[in-house]
Amino acid sequence: DVFNVIVFGKSAKRHSLDSTQIGQYGNGLKSGAMRISNDFILFTKKDNIGTCLFLSRTFHQEEHISQIMCPMPCFDLTSQKPIENTDNQQLNGTRTYTYDKNKHELEMYLITKYSPFKTIDDLFKQFSLIKSASGTLIILYNLKLSDCGEPELNIKTDPYDILIDSKNRRNLFIDDDNSIPSEYRSLRAYVSILYYEPHMRITIQGRRVITKKLSYTLYKPRQYQFKSTRFKTRSEQEIKKSEKELLSLEERIREADSQVYHIQQQNEMTPSIDERIRLRKLQINAAELKDIANRLRNGLVKKRMEMTTTKTLTFIFGLNIQNRIADGIFVYNCGRLIKMYEKIGQPNKKTLYCRGVIGIVDIPSIVLEPTHNKQSFADEKEYQFLLKNMGEYMRQYWADTGIEHYVKEFWATYGYRDDQLDRPPLNDPETIKRRQVAIPMLIQCDKCLKWRRLPYNGNAKVLTQNQLESWQCSDNTDILNNTCSANEKLEIIPEGELKQQSQGTNSENHTLLRAVLSPARSLGTNKRISNAEISSTTTNINSKVSTRSSIVPSSSKTSQKRSLPPSRSLSTKTKPKKKPKRCNSKQSTESKSKIHNTISDGEIDEYEQESFASVAQQTHDQTSTSIQNSRSNIQQTSLTDYVTSTHHIHLIDDDDNTENIDNTDITSNNLLPPPTIGARLWAMYQGARRTGTVLSVNDKRGIFKMRFDEFPTAEFDYSFSYKSSAWSYIGTPPPSTDPTITSVETIVNELEPLSIIAKKLKALIKFMLPPDWKLTHAQISAMSYDDLSQFDIAAFMQSYREKMTKIVEQHKTDEEHWRTSTQHLQSEATKLFNLCGMSIPMDCSMEDFEEHIERYIAEAIKSS
């Protein structure tokens, strides 16, 4: 069994009937141990037999050995003597160990020389630390040190936990540890959520870990069924692998049948006993190969059918009212955590939209395959497709909860202040009680490992850490679940459904627009629209029709000065390139208090295709105070998204003597040339002016798609029209205007504070800091603005470039060295196997070589 620990890719769980077992793809013993240390030694015992496994990078480096050597001595724990058996003897029912005195002495010499245990007594003391009849003890030493001389894992700060030293975390722009979830810093916290269905005991630093069943620790959980046929990469790989195995197996079957036929022809008349025994073995071998081939064919047919079937995943969402900042997506694979706190579905970090929502999904291996280090997925494209769909379901869950209309009051109930989004909740007794009532405690029995929901009791004392570790079903106050024989009873998570947008939305919007605008369509009656009517109409439209409104710069084309009080300003929209109708002076004289407002059917269709322009207010150009008031009002209304079209602003002047109508055609953005792919632009998005890059252009439709720097994912990409005034080139000055022409200012250039820029520059310098640089992290953090301005960037970059060049060159040299060593090892091993009767081509690839070795090992195990 110890040999299987060190063999890459060996797992008996993967081929068992229960395909949901954890650990079937490994738990990262070798890769994890070599990641944080140079050496590790493993002690395991079973059936009073102790085995030691020694893997040392120090030993290989000092002895200049290119091949991997792992001493594995085996002892009888009663007599403390090495087990002496031969090839014909069995150990634990299988021939897994062969005693060799010289080999055993060499293994013990290496262990006592390169391990912390210098005598045989020290070695057996480690077996005595395993209190149970069977178990495993792993010891890591010669830990790797960081630039500051400390190991990456901190075991001194907390005697019951293993922490990641915050000094070694190179996290740009985040210096506040309170905003980082504890799972990123604490091994105990990470292990508590490591498994989707935790049914085991885990101990760290002598104290048991209180595991969590994550989906049952959320407020208002809801599950959604997601179905898709897109996840095919993993199935295609399995099919290709099975087809390759089947071809190789068929070749072996033909060879076995040929040998049987040859022996039958030679000994057809009077076969001897030995020949008949040999013939019988060959026939049994051929029959076994045919049976394996039939099972492989059936499995291949099943895999081909599974590739075309719809894959169903269960998304679970809930609100984390215990710690709102710890939100995001948790992605499990075969019950093991791969990704946590993936931020999706939240368009802006500074809003309460989808804040505090946690999503959980457990992905089977047939859907997505994890990478070797279990920190990501092999197919990044399909993984991003999964995250995109989870974002849609998260937004649906947010709508299903119904708290979006009173979100501030909801979070305030549980102790959160809306002006401190990244802070923990208040810990006053009242809010703590509300959180406990909302989500009663879920605890695991230390004896039967079943989960029990404890009813809330306001008079009960809070359980201590020791009580949580030793809690059993008999301690439960619920008489129906106070025995370990009682079945595990957990709440059924309600199901939700992703609601698609209605097909009849456009027709409803068309009818609504006609109903709203019908008073303005009369050609025979000129009607004055009051400011209250404008406000009510706009409110009704925005509440029933999902549109986007914006204010765009305008230029007046009037030939005389006009007085425009803000209370009488109205903004409407007509077709692009279509000049609005002007009222002559006679109409203005005859109807001093009326407006001739005509909107055609074509203009209503234009309302369907584009968003409503919001109410614009503009004052007389000769009164500076009125202009400032008008601009402040316009900036307040520009918080909504800009539309991708050209607007006309109708300005109404109300005077005691005359009435003038000013129709201003906004064509300022028509002067900008259409953008090209890769162009850098400013654009209005989510109520703010943001920078981005053009991804694609469509000259036929006159639109282009843009990706913003703050939201570098596909779900936030946005399309703009060539004629829209919501975008502009970076560095392009605003178009010049005539001082006699009134314009509406909507965009305010807000410079980033100097302190934020300095903070980012310091973080960047600390991230790229060479090991032998004259300044430390603390000195860089204390630098003033003058120190930063005098910082020698050229020398710093030169030093960084030299260090990176050395690292890359060393990496290439090591890679070439190991590639040559591996090829040499493969060649020598192939020769050795061929001499032993195992047919392996000399020019086969490493993958084929590994498959041959695994096949021969499987045959040897079966034959034994």
N, C-alpha and C positions, 0 to 999 in steps of 0.2 A: 504493500500500500504506500509506503514511503517513496518507493521508486516512481509511482504514479503521480506523486505530488510534484516532483521535479520535471516530469515529462511534459512538454508543451502540448496543450490541447487535449489532454487526457481527462475524461469525465464520464464516470459510469452513470450519472444522473441523466445525461442527455439521451440515452437510449432506453431509459426506463419507461414503464407504462404511464407513470404520473409525469406529464410534461410540464407541470406547473411548479416543479421544485425549484427553489432558489439555488444558486451556485452552480447550475449546470454549464455555465460558461466561465466558471472560475470566480474567485473572490480577490484576485490580484495579489497573491502571496509573493511570487517572485518579483513581479514588476514593482509592487508597492515597497517591498523590502529594499530592493536595490535603488529605489527612488530616494529614500531618506537615509540610507546607511550604505556602508561598504561591505558589511559582513552580517550574516545571520546564522543562527544555529537552532535547530528544531529538535525537540524531545517529544516522543509519543510512546504511549504504552497501551497494550491490549493483550488480554489473556496472560498476564504476568510476563510479557515479553516487551522489552524496551528497545526502541530503535532511535538512533541519533542521525540527523541529516545536517551536514555542514556545507554551506555555500559561502565562499569568501572571495571577494575581489582583491583583498590584500594579498592573499596567498598566490593568486594568479599573477599579480603584478610583480611581486618580489621574486617569484620563481621563473618569471618570463615564460609562462605557459599560455599558449594560444587556444588549446582545447579546454573545454569545461570539465573539471573533475570535482565530483561531489562525494566525499567519504560518507558511508552509511553503515557504521558498525551496528551489530545487533547483539543484545545481551539477554541472559536469563536474570530477571530482577531478584529472584530468590537467592541464587548462588553468586550473583554478580560476576558470572563468567560468560565469555562469548559463546554463542550457540554454535555447536559443531555438528553440522549435517552435510550430507553429500548430495549429489544430483538426484540419487534415487530416493532420498528421504524427503519428507514433506514438512512444511512449517505452516501451521494454521490451515491444513488441508490443501495447500498449493505449493508448488515448487517455486518459491519466490526468492530464496536466499541460499547461497552456496558458500560454505566456510572455506576460507583460505588463510592459513596462519600468517604468511608473509604479507598478504593484503591487509589483514586485520591490524597487524603491527604498524604498517605504514599509515593506515587511516588514523590510528590512535596517536601516532607521532605528529601528524599534521594538525589534528584537533587540539592537542595539548600545546603545540607551538603557536598556533595562530588564533586560538580562542582564549577567552578569559579564564578558562578552567584548565589548570596546569596539572592536576592529578586525577586519578581515576575516582577518588572519593568525591572531589568537587563535581565530577560529572554525574555520579549517582545521586548526589544531593538534589540535582535538578529534577530527576524522576520522582523523588519523594515530594516535590512541591505539587505534583498532580495528585490531588486528594482522592479523586474518584477512581473506579476500577479501570476506566479508559479515558484518555484525554490527550491533549496536545499542548505543549508549551513552546512558544517562539520567543527567542531573545535576539534583539538587534543591538549591535554595538558598532563603534567607529562611525557615529552619525556624521553626516555631511554638515558642514558649517556654512553659514551665509557670509556676506561681505563684512558684517559687523561682528563676526566671530561667534555667533550663537547658532544652535541648531534650529532647524525650521519648526520642529515640534517642541513646545514648551511644557515640561512636566513639573516645573518648580512652582509656578504661580498658584495652581490649584492642585492640591494633593489627590483629588478624586477625579481629575479630568486631564486631558491632553489638549493643549491649545496650540493654535497656529500663531506664532509670534507676530504681533501687529507691525513690528519694525521691518519684517521681511515681506510684508504685503505691498506690492507695487501697484497700488490702485490710484490711478490718476484722478485728480479733482475731488477725491473723497478723503477727507482727513478725520471725519467724525465717526468714531467707532460705534456710536449709538445708532446711527442710521444703517448699519450693516447687520443683517440677520445673524443670530448666534450660530446658526448651522455652518456659516462660513469660517467661524473661528474656533468652535468647540467640537471636539470629536464626539463627546457625549450627546450633544444636541443633534449632530449630524446622524449618528447611529440610531437615535430615537425615531427618525423618520426614514431610515435607509430602506426599509422593506414595506411593501404595500400591505401585506397581511402578516404582521409580526406575531409569530407563535413560537418564540424561543426566548431563552434567557441570555442576556449579554452583560458581561461584567467588564468594567474599565477601572483600573487602579483600585481593585478590591471592592468596588461598589457597583451594585446592579444598575443597569440603565433602565429608566422608566420610558418604555417605548410608547409610541402614539399610533393610533389608527386614524390617520389624518382626515379621512373623509367624514368621520364622526365627531370631529372637534370644531366643525364650522357651524355658523349660524345660518339658518334657512338653506340647507343644502338642496340641490336639485341636480338630477342626472339627465343627460341627453344622449340619444343614440345617433352616432355618426356613421354613415355608410358610404363607402367609396370603392371603386374598382381600380384606383390609380396605383395602389401599392403593389407593384409587380417585380421590383428589382430583386428582392430577397427570394421570391419564388423562382424567378428565372435562374438565379445562381444555384439554387438547390436542384433544379431540373438538370442543368448542365453538369453538375457534379454527379448526380445519379446516372445520367447517360454515360459519363466517362467510366464510372465504376462498373456499369453493366457491360460495356464493351470489353473492359479488361477481364471481367468474370467470364464472359462468353469465350474469350480466348483460352482461359484456363480450363474451361469445360471441354473444349475441343481437344486440348492437349491431354487431359485426363482420359477422355474416351479413346483417344489414339493409343495411349499406353495400355489400356484395358484390352483393346482389340489386338494389339501386338502380342501381349502375353497369351491371350487365348489362342492365337494362331500358332505360337511356338509350342505350347504345351497342350495341344488339342487331344493327343492320344493318351499319354500316361503322365499327367502332371505330378510332381512331387508335393510333399506336404508343405515345404517352404514356398514353393511356387503358388500353391493354392492359397496360402496365407497372404502372400504378397498381392495376389489377384483380388482377394476379398477386400483388403485394405484399399486398393485402388478403386474398386467398385463403390465402396462406402464413401470414399473421398469424392468421387464423381457425383454420387447421389446427393451428397451434402451441398456440393457446389450448385447443382441444378435447383435444389430447394432454395438456396440463398438467391439464385438468379430469379426464380419465380416470385419470391417475396419482394425483390428489388423492382421487378417489372410492375407488380401491383402497386407498390409505393410510388413508382414513377407516374403511373396512370392517375393515382390520387392527387399527386402534386400538380399535374397538368390541369386537372379539374379545379383544384384550389386556386390556381393562378387566375382563372377567369371568373371565379366567384366573387361576390361582393364581400369586402372586409368590413366588419362592424366593430366600432370602438365605442366605449362608454366614457363620456365626458362628465365629470362631477364638478360642480361649482358651488361655492359657499362663501360667506363673509367671515373674515377673520376679525372678530370684534375684540379679541384679546390683544392683538398687536396689528394695527391697521397698516403700518408701513411694510410689514412682511406679507406682501401680496405678489401674485404672479402664478405661473404655470409650473406644476410638478409633473415631470414625465418619467414614468417607470417603464422598465422593460423586463418582462417575465418576473415581476414582483420586486425588482431591484431599481433603486433610484438612479437615474442617469442625469437628468437636468432638473434644476430647481430655481424658482423665482424668475422664470422667463417672463419678461415684461411684454405683454401684447394687449391689444384692445384698448389701451389708454392713449388717446391722441395727444394729451398734454399732461406733463407731470405736475403741473401747478393747479389742476382742477380736481374736483371730487368725483369726476366721472369714472366709474369702474374702480374706484379706489377701495382697497381692502378686499378685493375679490380674489379668491384662490381657486385655481383649476387643477384637476387631477385626472390623469389618464394612465392606464396600464396597457402597454403595447406588447402583444405577443411577438415572438421572434420571427414568425412567418411574415409579419408586416414590415418591421424595421429591424435591422441588425445593428447592434452597438459596435463602436470601435473597440480596439484591443484594450485601451485603458478604461473603458466603461464611463467615459466622460462626455461622449457625443455619439452621433449616429453615422454610419458609413455613408449613407446616401443623404447628403445635405439637402438636395433638391426636394426629396419627398418629406424630409423633416420640416422644411420651411412651409411646404404645402399643408402639413398637419398643423403647424402653429397658426397659419393664416385662417384656417377653418375654426380653430379653437378661439381665435379672436372674435369671429362672427358669433359663435355660440356664447362667448362671454358677454358680448353686448346684448344678446337676446336674454341671457340670464339677468342682466342688470335691469332690463325692461320688465321681466317677469317678477322681480322682487317688489316693484312698485314703490321704491324709496327715492326714486329720482326727483320726485316733486317736493320731498321734504328731507333731502339728503343731509343738510346741515343740522336739522333738528334730530335726525336719527343718530348721527355720530355724537352729537352733544349729549344724548341720553346715556351713552356708554363712556363718557369722559373725554371725548376728543374735541379739540378746538379747531375750527376751520382755518384759522390763520397760522396753525402749526401742523402742516400736513405730514411732516417727517419726524414728529415727536411721539413718544409713547403716551398712553392715556393717563388721565388723572387717577391717583390711587386713593381717593377718599373712600370711606366705607360705603357710601351710597352707590357710587358707580361700580365698585367691586361687587357689591351684592347684585346689581342689575346684570352684570356679565355672568355671574355664577348662576343666576336664575335662568338666563337665556340659554346657556349651554351647561347642563349638569355634568359632573365629572364622569369620565369614562376611564376605568381602571382595569388592570389585568391581574388575575389571580396568580400568585406565586407558586401555587401547587398544580393546578390543572391548566394554567395559561389561557383560561377563557376570559372573555371581556364582559364586564358588568357595568351597567349604568347605575350610578349611585343617585338616589333621589335627593333633591335639594332639601337641606335642613338648615334654617337660619340660625338655630341655636347650637349646632354642632361645631366643634373646633376644626380648624384647618389641619389636614393630615401632614405630619412631618415627613422628611425624606426617608427616615428609617421605617415609618409606618407604610409609606407607599411601596417600599421595596419588599416588605414582608406581608403585604395585605393578601388575605385569602377570602374565599367565598363565605366562610363562616363569620367573617367580620361584617358582612353586608346587613344593613338594617331592613332590607326588603326580604320578607319571609319567603317569597316565591323564588328567590334566586340566592339563597344563603347556603347552598350546598354545591359541591363540585359536580354532582351527578345531574344537576339541572342543566338543560340545554342553554346554549348561548342565545340570548334574545336581544337583538339590536333593532333600531327603528328602520323601517323601509324608507329609503330615500325616494321622494316623489319624482316622477318623470316629467320632463318638459319637452317642448317641440320647437324647432326653429321655424319661425313664421316668415314666409316669403312675402315680398311686397305685392300688394294687390294689383291685378291687371287693369282694373278699372280706375286707377288713380288719375290718369290723365283726363279721362272723360268727366270724372267728378270735378276735377280742378277746372275744366272748361266750363261746366255748368255753373260752378261757384263764381267764377270770374264774370260770367255774363250777368249773374244775379247781382253781384256787387257793383258792377260798372253800368248797370242798366240806367240809372238816373243821369249818367253823363253822356248817354248816346242820343239823347233827344236833339234833333236838328232845329226844331221850331222854338224851343225854350232855352234861354240862357240862364243858368242857375249858379248862384254864388255858393261855393263849397267852403264851409267854415273850418276853422282849425280843429274844432272838436270832432266834426265829421271825418276829417282826414285821419285823426288819431284813432277813432273807433274803427274806421274801415281798415286801416293798416293792421290794427290789432286782430280783427276778425280773420283777415286773410292769413296772417302769420300763424294763427292758432289752428286753422283748418288745412292749410296747404303748406307742405314742407318745401320752402323756397329759400333762396339765399339772396340777401340784399346787400347793396354796397353804395357808397358815395364815390364818385369819380371826379377828377378835376374838370372844370368847365371854363369856357372862354366866351365872353359876351360878344355878340356881333351887332349890337345896336348902334345907331348913329347919334343918339342923344342920351343924356344922363337920365337914369331912372331911379326913383326912390322906392326901395323894396323893404318894408318892415318885416322882421322875422316872423311875426304872427300870421302873415298872409302868404307864406312861401309854400309852394307845392312842387313836388318832384314826381313826374310820371315818365313813362318810357314809350317811345315809338320805334318804328322800324329803322335799322341802320340805313344810312345814305338817303334817307327820306326827310326832306325839309318840312318842318311843322308849319301848319297854316298860321299866317299872321293876320291879326285883326287890324283893319284900317282905322284911320283917325275918326271917320264918321261913326263906325260902330262903337268906338271908345267914347265918343261924345254922347251918343244916344243912350247907351247903357253904362252908366257910371258905376253901378253896383253889381253888374252881371258879367259872366264869362261865357264866351261861346266855346265850349269844350266838346270836341268831336273825336270819337275813337272808332275806327273802322273794324270790320271783322278780321281783316288781316292783322290789325294791331292786337286783337285778342289772341290770335294764334301766336303772335310774338310773345304774349304773356305766358303762354304754355311752354314755349321753348326756353325762355330765359326767366330769371328771377325778378321780383319786384324791386324797383329802386326805392330806397328808403327816403324818408322825408328830409329834404334839404332846406336849410335856412340860410339866407344871404341878406345882408343889409346894404344900406346905401354906401357907395364907395367913397363918399366924402366924409363919412363919420367913422373915425377910427375905433371908437368904443363899440359901436354896433358891429363892426367887422370882427373884432375880437370875440364878442359874444357869439356871433354866427359861427366862427371857426370852432369854438369850444363845443357848440351843439353838434356840429358835423362830426367832430372827432368822437363824440359819444355814440353817434349812430353808426360809425364805421367799424364797430366791434364785430359785426357779422362778416361772413365771407364775401369777397368780391365776386361778381358774376363775370362771365367771359363774354361780354357783349358791349356794344356802344349804346350810351344812354343820351337822352335829351332831357334837359331840365327846364321845366316851365316855371317861370318866376312871375308872380302876380303882384302888382303894385296897387295899393289902395290909397287914394288921395282925396281930399275934399273937392278938388276941382276937376282933376283928370284921372283916368285909369289907363295904364299901359300894360301890355303883355309882352314879356321878353322870352323868346324861345331860343335857348342857347344850345347849339349843337356841339357836342364834345367830340372832337376828332383829333385830340392831341396825340394819342397813341398810334394813330394811323401813320405818323411820320417815322416811327421806329421800323426798321427792316425786320422781316420774319426771322426768328432765331434758328440756329442750326444745332445739330446734335452735339452735346458737350458744352454748349454756351452756359455761362454763369449769369444768373438773373436774380433780381429782387422780385418777390411776389407776396401778395397778401394771402395768408392762409391761417385759419383758426383765429382770426381777429388780430393777427400780428404780421409785421413785415419780416419775411424770412428769406434767407439765401438758399439757392438750390442750383441743380444742374439739369439741363434739358436731356431727356432720355430718348425721345422719338418725336418726329414731326410728321404731320399729315397735311401736305399742301392742298390736297383736293378738298378737304373739309375745313382747312384754315385753322387747325388747332395743333397744339403740341403738348406733350406730357412732361411733367417736371417732378423731380425727386428732391426733397428738402434735406438740408444738412442735419437738421435736428431730428428728423424722422427718416432714417436711411433704410426703410423697409418698403416692400411693394404695396402694402395695404394703405399707405399714406400718400401714394403718388396721386397727383392732381393734374387735370387737363385745363388749359387756358386757350382762349381764342387769340388769333393774331391781333385782332382789333381791340382786345380788352385793355383797359387802362389799369388793370390790377397788377401788371408786371412791368418791369423795366430792366435795362441792362445795368450791370454793376459798373459804376464809374461814369455812367452817362448823366450829364447835367440835365436838369429839368428844362423843358422848352421855354424860350423867352416869351413874354407876354407884353402887350401894350399896357402902359400904366393907366390908360382910360378904360381898360376892359376889366371887369370884375371876374375873379376866379375863385373857385372853392378849393381850399387847401385841405387835403385829407390824409396826407402821409407825413408823419413826423419822424425825422431821423433821430433815433435814440442811440447815443453812443454807449458802448459798454463801459461800465465803471473801471477806472484804472486799477483799483484793488483786485478786481476779478482777473484782469489780464495778468497782473503780477503774480497772483496765486497760481494761475495756470502755467506761467513760465517757470515758476519754482518747481511745480510738480513735474513738468517736463524735464527740467535739469536733473532732478532727483531720480527720475526714471532712467535717464541715459547716463547716470554718473558712473565713470570708470572706477574700478576697484582701488587704484592707486592715486586718485585725484586728491589735490591738496585740501579741498573742502569736504566737510562731512555733511550728512543730511541735516543735522541740527543747525549748522552754520548757514546752510542755504535757506532754511526756513526763516532764519532771523535776518536775512538780507533786506536792506532798505531799497527804496526806489533808486537812489544814487548808486548803490552797490550793483543793482541789476543793470543799470545803464552802462556801468563801467566793466561789466563782466565780459571776459575775453571769449566770445563765442567761437572765433576761429580756432584758437588753441584747444578749446573744449571739444569741438567737432573733430579736429585732427586726432586728438587722443582717443575719442570714441571710435573713429574710423579705423585707427590702428588696432585697437583691441578687438573690434568686430572682425577685421581681416584675419587676425591671428586665430580667432575662434573658428572662423569658417575654414581656414586652411587646415587647422588641426582636425576639424570634423571630417574633412575630405580625406585626409591622411588615414585617420582611424577607420573610416568607411572602406577605403581601399584595402587596408590591412586585414580587416575582418572578412571582407569579401574573398580575398585570396586564401585566407585561412579556412573559410567555410568550404570553398571549392576543393582545397587540398584534403580536408577532412572527409568530404563527400566521396572523393576519388578513392581514398584509402579504405573507407568503409565499404564502398561498392566492391572493391577487390576482395575484401575479407568475406563479404556475404556471398560473392560468387564462388569462392573457394569452399564455402560451407554448403553449397548446393542451392542457394537462393539466386534465382536468375533476375539480375537487375542490370539494365543497359548502362554502359559506361558514360554515355552522352545524355542521360536523362536530366531533366530540370530538377530543381530543388523540390518543387511541389510533387512531381512524380516520385522522387526519391522518398519523400515523407509518406506518400500513399503506399508505396511498396513496403516500407518498414512497418506501418500500422497494420497492413494486411497480414504480414508474416507474424507479427505479434499476436494478432487475433487468432490466427491459425494455431500458433503454439499454445495459446491459452485453451483453445477448444480441445486440442489433441491431448493436453495434460488432464 
